[in-house]
Structure formats: C-alpha cells, structure tokens
Amino acid sequence: MQETPTQLGYRMPAEWEPHVGTWFTWPRPEGISFPDRYDTVPPVYARLFRELIRVEQVHLNVWDAQAEEQARLALSRSGLTLDGIQFHHFPAYEPWCRDHGPIFLVRDTNGQRERAVVDWAYNAWGGKYPPFDLDDAVPQHVARLRNLPLFTQDMILEGGSIEVNGQGCLLTTEACLLHPNRNPALTRIEIEQRLRDYLGVTQILWLGDGIVGDDTDGHIDDIARFIDPVTIATVVEEDPSDANYSLLQDNLKRLEKFRDLAGNPFRILQLPMPGTIEFEDQRLPASYANFYIANGLVLVPTYRSPNDARALQILQEAFHGRRVIGIDSTELIWGLGSFHCISQQEPQ
C-alpha cells in the first residue's frame, strides 16, 4: 500500500508561513461567476495584484494565449506593471482558485525543505456549476510545472472548506464537508481520516453552518480563520434580527469550547459582519473573514460598510508585523466570493 503524505512527513503549512507566490485563475468574460458585471472585476484583481507583487510572485492561470492578452490588457489599463506576474495556460471555467487550485504540502528532511501537491477531487460545490473538468485538472498542471510529487485523492474537497494552523489543527464545517452532494459514501470518521492522512493534521475541529448566501454550502473561510497557531478570528453578527445571528452564535460557542493539541483553549478574536450586502435582491456572502495572508501583508475585503474600519483595526492589532490593507470587494462579492476564494498560496 502506498504511504500517505502524512506518513511521509508532509503537512499543509499555515497561510502565514513564507510564500514563494500566490496562484490565481483569471475570470473569463463568458464565465458564469459575474453575470452582467464582468467589466467591474478586472480592476479589483489589479488592485490586489498591485499589493501582492511587492512581496511575492503572482501566478495567473489563463485559458489560452488569447485570454492572456486580454488579461494583460485589462491589468495594464489599471496601471499595473506586469513584471511580477507569470501567466500559465492552465484553463479553468471559473476563477475560484482557492477551491480548484493546488494545495501544497511541505516537509523538512535533513535541513532541506521539500514540497508536494495534493490533488483532491473537485465537483464545483456539489455539482452546482458544470462543467468543471478543467478546473479539477489545475493541481496536476501546477505539480508538473513545479516537478513536485502529486498525491491524488478521490475525496471531494475545496480549499476554502478547510483552515489549518500548521501545527496539527484543522477547522472545517459540518454543513460543507458532510453535505451529501460532496462525498455521500464517506462517513464523518472516514472524512476525518483522509484529512489526517493527506494534510498532516491530527485534530479536526467542526463548526456548524456557513453564512447566508454562500453557495459553497458553508466554507470555513467566510466564518473562522487561524491568524496564528493559537488564535482564531471569527465573524459575529451583532444584529439579533439578522439571519446570520444565530448560526454565528452557535459557531462562536463551539469555538469557545475547542482546545488545541496541548489542551489549552484557543484565543477567540471576534470580527463584525459588514451587514446585509445585496445585489438584485440577492443576499451576498460578504465577510471580513475572507482575508488573504501574504508575505508581510493581510489583504482584507471591504464592502462600503460602516463596519469596514472597525474590522480593519481589529485585524491590524492582531497581525503583528504585517500590514493590513483593506480593498473594496463590492464588485467581486457579486460572484459569491472574495480575496481568499480567488487565491491559493504556494509556500516556500
């Protein structure tokens, strides 16, 4: 029997560990993620890339040479210098690289860092948005490009559904990982074992439901995030009449009961929610928890909400030594995701 990544000493590193780059997939004009709003989205990518290329390489998956030229033109129109961006002709239908992109593993052997890629199965959030075969193949392309070992797992798992502290703990939600549209033949115990075998974790911490409007069935990266090995930032809705109030209170109660591998409670940092963000009478899954941790930076989505400034202040106080930057994500959230959803870190 083939040894698992965990048996071989691999683990999924925490997002705050050093990166060599960040991977993205460029949205297609003909894609379904931004109906009738596509032209407002490239400037958001340009704003995000402007910050990132100062601290790490940006890798951008595009459909083909023509799509690359379109992306270059759109980014250049926003005044972005493209020297820090590498384009790859790895086609995907939709731009949510967190979910279809490679999950990198690392191990340290005799003082040398070795890396690998784990390729989980992908079915576009329970088969909601076919086709998705090209999206599912992206980790394989990246592993070949990097000449890295590729561990293939037939369990369906999106990157936005898991959150690790790099020291053995993993956060996820029952609403997503136990949903029958993902892995109906697997029990909770079997799902936990595969997470342990392929991500180098030992403790699985389960939250309940995701936020209203989240078409992923409840990704953890809209709810609760590790910001260091012992601290979890979680969003809390302060308005009891809001549909998110009770479900986020339930998650908060669970977080307060969790213990780390040493048996100690986690430090829980509460973030506000931005309030109800709607477009065309649709409630959007806007959350300050969907930030992305880069080298020396934390890129936080804002929503033209009165709570934007408070959320940024809380995160800046929590992320010592990193600059917290708020970027307007109002146009991007129309696609039902934000900065963490479109990015995937490549660790050193």
C-alpha positions as CSV (number, residue, x, y, z in Angstrom):
1,M,0.0,0.0,0.0
2,Q,1.3,3.5,-0.9
3,E,2.3,5.6,2.0
4,T,0.2,8.7,2.7
5,P,1.7,12.2,2.7
6,T,1.4,12.3,6.5
7,Q,3.3,9.0,6.8
8,L,6.0,10.5,4.6
9,G,6.3,13.6,6.9
10,Y,4.3,16.1,4.8
11,R,1.9,18.7,6.2
12,M,-0.1,21.6,4.9
13,P,1.6,24.7,6.2
14,A,-0.3,27.6,7.7
15,E,-1.1,30.5,5.4
16,W,1.1,32.9,7.3
17,E,4.2,30.8,6.7
18,P,6.5,32.2,4.0
19,H,5.3,32.1,0.4
20,V,7.2,32.0,-2.9
21,G,4.0,33.1,-4.7
22,T,0.2,33.2,-4.9
23,W,-1.9,31.4,-7.6
24,F,-5.0,32.9,-9.2
25,T,-7.2,31.9,-12.1
26,W,-8.3,34.7,-14.4
27,P,-12.1,35.1,-14.7
28,R,-13.5,34.6,-18.2
29,P,-15.9,37.1,-19.7
30,E,-18.1,34.1,-20.8
31,G,-18.0,32.5,-17.3
32,I,-21.0,32.4,-15.0
33,S,-19.4,34.0,-11.9
34,F,-20.1,37.6,-12.7
35,P,-23.3,37.9,-14.8
36,D,-23.6,41.3,-16.4
37,R,-20.8,42.7,-14.2
38,Y,-17.6,41.2,-15.6
39,D,-16.0,44.6,-16.6
40,T,-16.0,45.7,-12.9
41,V,-14.0,42.7,-11.8
42,P,-10.5,43.0,-13.5
43,P,-9.8,46.4,-11.7
44,V,-10.3,44.5,-8.4
45,Y,-7.7,41.9,-9.4
46,A,-5.4,44.7,-10.5
47,R,-5.7,46.4,-7.1
48,L,-5.0,43.1,-5.3
49,F,-2.0,42.3,-7.6
50,R,-0.5,45.7,-7.1
51,E,-0.1,44.9,-3.4
52,L,1.0,41.3,-3.8
53,I,3.7,41.8,-6.4
54,R,5.6,44.0,-3.9
55,V,6.0,41.0,-1.6
56,E,5.7,37.8,-3.7
57,Q,5.3,36.4,-7.2
58,V,1.8,36.3,-8.7
59,H,0.9,33.3,-10.9
60,L,-2.1,33.7,-13.1
61,N,-3.9,30.8,-14.8
62,V,-5.5,31.8,-18.1
63,W,-7.4,29.8,-20.7
64,D,-5.0,30.3,-23.7
65,A,-2.8,32.8,-25.4
66,Q,-5.8,35.0,-26.4
67,A,-7.0,35.1,-22.8
68,E,-3.5,36.0,-21.7
69,E,-3.5,39.0,-24.0
70,Q,-6.9,40.0,-22.7
71,A,-5.8,39.8,-19.1
72,R,-2.6,41.7,-19.8
73,L,-4.6,44.5,-21.5
74,A,-7.1,44.7,-18.6
75,L,-4.4,44.8,-16.0
76,S,-2.4,47.4,-17.9
77,R,-5.4,49.6,-18.2
78,S,-5.5,49.7,-14.4
79,G,-1.9,51.0,-14.5
80,L,-0.4,47.7,-13.3
81,T,3.2,46.8,-14.1
82,L,3.1,43.1,-15.2
83,D,6.7,42.2,-14.4
84,G,5.7,40.4,-11.2
85,I,3.0,38.3,-12.8
86,Q,3.7,34.9,-14.5
87,F,1.0,33.7,-16.9
88,H,0.2,30.0,-17.3
89,H,-2.1,28.5,-19.9
90,F,-3.9,26.2,-17.4
91,P,-7.5,26.6,-18.4
92,A,-10.4,26.6,-15.9
93,Y,-14.0,27.7,-16.3
94,E,-14.3,29.8,-13.2
95,P,-11.9,31.9,-11.2
96,W,-12.1,30.3,-7.7
97,C,-8.5,29.1,-7.4
98,R,-8.8,28.5,-3.6
99,D,-11.2,25.6,-4.4
100,H,-9.8,24.2,-7.6
101,G,-6.1,25.1,-7.3
102,P,-3.2,23.1,-5.8
103,I,-2.9,22.5,-2.1
104,F,0.8,22.5,-1.4
105,L,2.4,20.3,1.3
106,V,5.9,20.7,2.9
107,R,8.3,18.6,4.8
108,D,11.8,19.3,6.2
109,T,14.3,16.5,5.7
110,N,17.9,16.8,6.8
111,G,17.6,20.6,6.8
112,Q,16.1,20.7,3.3
113,R,12.6,21.9,2.5
114,E,10.7,19.5,0.2
115,R,7.3,20.2,-1.3
116,A,4.4,18.3,-2.8
117,V,0.9,18.8,-4.1
118,V,-2.2,17.1,-3.0
119,D,-5.0,16.9,-5.7
120,W,-8.4,16.4,-4.2
121,A,-11.4,15.7,-6.4
122,Y,-13.4,18.8,-7.3
123,N,-17.1,18.9,-8.4
124,A,-17.9,22.7,-8.4
125,W,-19.5,22.8,-4.9
126,G,-21.7,19.7,-5.2
127,G,-22.2,19.7,-9.0
128,K,-23.9,23.2,-9.0
129,Y,-21.9,24.6,-11.9
130,P,-20.9,22.2,-14.6
131,P,-18.7,21.7,-16.5
132,F,-15.7,21.6,-14.1
133,D,-13.3,19.0,-15.5
134,L,-10.7,21.7,-16.5
135,D,-10.9,23.3,-13.1
136,D,-10.3,19.9,-11.5
137,A,-7.1,19.4,-13.5
138,V,-5.3,22.6,-12.4
139,P,-3.4,21.0,-9.5
140,Q,-2.0,18.4,-11.9
141,H,-0.7,21.1,-14.2
142,V,1.0,23.0,-11.4
143,A,2.6,19.9,-9.9
144,R,4.1,19.1,-13.4
145,L,5.3,22.7,-13.8
146,R,7.0,22.6,-10.4
147,N,8.2,18.9,-10.9
148,L,6.6,18.1,-7.5
149,P,5.2,14.8,-6.2
150,L,1.5,14.6,-6.7
151,F,-0.8,12.8,-4.2
152,T,-4.2,12.1,-5.7
153,Q,-7.2,11.7,-3.5
154,D,-10.7,10.9,-4.8
155,M,-12.5,12.6,-1.9
156,I,-14.1,15.9,-3.0
157,L,-12.6,18.8,-1.1
158,E,-12.3,22.5,-1.8
159,G,-9.5,24.6,-0.4
160,G,-12.0,27.1,1.1
161,S,-13.6,24.4,3.2
162,I,-10.5,23.9,5.4
163,E,-8.3,26.0,7.6
164,V,-5.1,24.9,9.2
165,N,-2.8,26.3,11.9
166,G,0.2,24.4,10.5
167,Q,0.6,22.6,13.9
168,G,-1.9,19.8,13.6
169,C,-5.3,21.5,13.9
170,L,-7.8,21.9,11.1
171,L,-11.1,23.9,11.1
172,T,-14.0,23.0,8.9
173,T,-17.8,22.9,8.8
174,E,-20.4,20.2,9.0
175,A,-22.6,22.0,6.5
176,C,-20.0,21.6,3.8
177,L,-17.9,18.5,4.3
178,L,-20.8,16.4,5.5
179,H,-23.1,17.6,2.7
180,P,-24.5,14.7,0.7
181,N,-23.5,16.5,-2.6
182,R,-19.8,16.0,-1.8
183,N,-18.9,12.5,-0.5
184,P,-22.2,10.7,0.2
185,A,-20.4,7.3,0.5
186,L,-18.0,8.5,3.2
187,T,-18.8,8.8,6.9
188,R,-17.6,11.6,9.1
189,I,-14.9,9.3,10.6
190,E,-13.7,8.4,7.1
191,I,-13.6,12.0,6.0
192,E,-11.6,12.9,9.1
193,Q,-9.1,10.1,8.5
194,R,-8.5,11.3,4.9
195,L,-7.8,14.8,6.2
196,R,-5.3,13.4,8.6
197,D,-3.7,11.2,6.0
198,Y,-3.3,13.9,3.3
199,L,-2.8,17.2,5.2
200,G,-0.7,16.2,8.2
201,V,-3.2,17.2,10.8
202,T,-4.3,15.3,13.9
203,Q,-7.2,17.3,15.3
204,I,-10.4,18.2,13.3
205,L,-12.5,21.0,14.7
206,W,-16.0,21.1,13.4
207,L,-18.2,24.2,13.1
208,G,-21.8,24.1,12.0
209,D,-23.4,26.2,9.3
210,G,-22.0,28.7,6.9
211,I,-23.2,32.3,6.3
212,V,-26.3,33.2,4.4
213,G,-25.8,33.5,0.6
214,D,-22.8,31.2,0.5
215,D,-23.4,28.8,-2.4
216,T,-20.5,26.6,-1.3
217,D,-22.7,25.1,1.4
218,G,-20.7,26.7,4.2
219,H,-17.0,27.3,3.6
220,I,-14.9,27.9,6.7
221,D,-13.0,30.8,5.1
222,D,-16.2,33.0,5.4
223,I,-16.5,32.2,9.1
224,A,-13.4,31.5,11.1
225,R,-9.7,31.7,10.3
226,F,-6.5,30.9,12.2
227,I,-4.3,34.0,12.5
228,D,-1.6,32.3,14.5
229,P,-1.3,28.8,16.0
230,V,-3.5,29.6,19.0
231,T,-5.7,32.4,17.8
232,I,-8.9,32.1,15.7
233,A,-10.6,35.1,14.2
234,T,-14.4,34.6,13.7
235,V,-17.2,36.7,12.4
236,V,-20.1,37.5,14.7
237,E,-23.3,39.2,13.6
238,E,-24.4,41.8,16.2
239,D,-28.0,42.3,15.0
240,P,-30.2,39.6,16.5
241,S,-32.7,40.1,13.7
242,D,-30.2,39.2,11.0
243,A,-30.4,35.7,9.5
244,N,-26.7,35.2,10.3
245,Y,-27.0,35.9,14.0
246,S,-28.0,32.6,15.5
247,L,-25.8,30.4,13.3
248,L,-22.7,32.5,14.0
249,Q,-23.6,32.5,17.7
250,D,-23.6,28.7,17.6
251,N,-20.2,28.6,15.9
252,L,-18.9,31.0,18.5
253,K,-20.0,28.7,21.3
254,R,-18.3,25.8,19.6
255,L,-15.1,27.8,19.1
256,E,-15.0,28.7,22.8
257,K,-15.1,25.0,23.7
258,F,-12.3,23.9,21.4
259,R,-8.9,23.0,22.7
260,D,-5.6,22.8,21.0
261,L,-3.3,19.8,21.0
262,A,-1.9,20.8,24.3
263,G,-5.4,21.0,25.8
264,N,-5.5,24.8,26.0
265,P,-8.4,26.9,24.8
266,F,-7.9,29.0,21.7
267,R,-7.8,32.8,21.8
268,I,-11.0,33.8,20.0
269,L,-11.0,37.2,18.2
270,Q,-14.4,38.4,17.2
271,L,-14.9,40.3,13.9
272,P,-18.0,42.2,13.0
273,M,-20.0,41.4,9.9
274,P,-20.5,44.1,7.2
275,G,-24.3,43.9,7.5
276,T,-26.6,42.9,4.7
277,I,-24.9,43.3,1.3
278,E,-27.4,42.7,-1.6
279,F,-27.4,43.0,-5.3
280,E,-30.5,42.5,-7.4
281,D,-32.4,41.3,-4.3
282,Q,-29.8,38.6,-3.6
283,R,-28.1,38.3,-0.2
284,L,-24.3,38.1,-0.9
285,P,-21.9,36.2,1.4
286,A,-19.9,39.2,2.4
287,S,-17.5,38.6,5.3
288,Y,-14.3,40.1,6.6
289,A,-13.0,36.6,7.4
290,N,-12.3,36.1,3.7
291,F,-8.9,37.9,4.0
292,Y,-5.7,36.6,2.4
293,I,-2.4,36.4,4.4
294,A,0.6,37.2,2.2
295,N,4.3,37.8,2.9
296,G,4.1,40.8,5.3
297,L,0.6,41.7,4.3
298,V,-3.0,40.9,5.0
299,L,-5.4,41.8,2.2
300,V,-8.9,42.3,3.7
301,P,-12.1,42.7,1.7
302,T,-14.2,45.7,2.4
303,Y,-17.8,46.4,1.4
304,R,-18.5,50.1,1.7
305,S,-19.9,49.3,5.1
306,P,-19.7,51.3,8.4
307,N,-18.0,48.3,9.9
308,D,-15.1,48.3,7.4
309,A,-12.9,50.5,9.5
310,R,-13.5,48.6,12.7
311,A,-12.8,45.2,11.1
312,L,-9.5,46.5,9.7
313,Q,-8.5,47.9,13.0
314,I,-9.2,44.6,14.8
315,L,-7.1,42.7,12.3
316,Q,-4.3,45.2,12.3
317,E,-4.0,44.9,16.0
318,A,-4.0,41.1,15.8
319,F,-1.5,40.7,12.9
320,H,1.8,41.9,14.5
321,G,4.4,42.8,11.9
322,R,2.0,42.6,8.9
323,R,0.4,45.5,7.1
324,V,-3.4,45.1,7.0
325,I,-4.8,46.6,3.7
326,G,-8.5,46.9,3.0
327,I,-9.5,46.7,-0.6
328,D,-13.1,47.2,-1.9
329,S,-14.6,43.8,-2.7
330,T,-18.1,45.0,-3.5
331,E,-17.8,44.1,-7.2
332,L,-16.1,40.8,-6.5
333,I,-18.6,39.6,-4.0
334,W,-21.3,39.6,-6.7
335,G,-19.5,36.3,-7.7
336,L,-20.2,35.0,-4.2
337,G,-16.6,35.1,-3.1
338,S,-13.8,37.4,-2.2
339,F,-10.0,37.5,-1.9
340,H,-9.4,34.2,-0.1
341,C,-11.7,32.5,-2.5
342,I,-9.7,33.6,-5.6
343,S,-6.2,32.9,-4.2
344,Q,-4.1,29.9,-3.3
345,Q,-0.7,30.3,-1.6
346,E,2.5,28.5,-2.7
347,P,4.7,28.0,0.3
348,Q,8.5,28.1,0.3
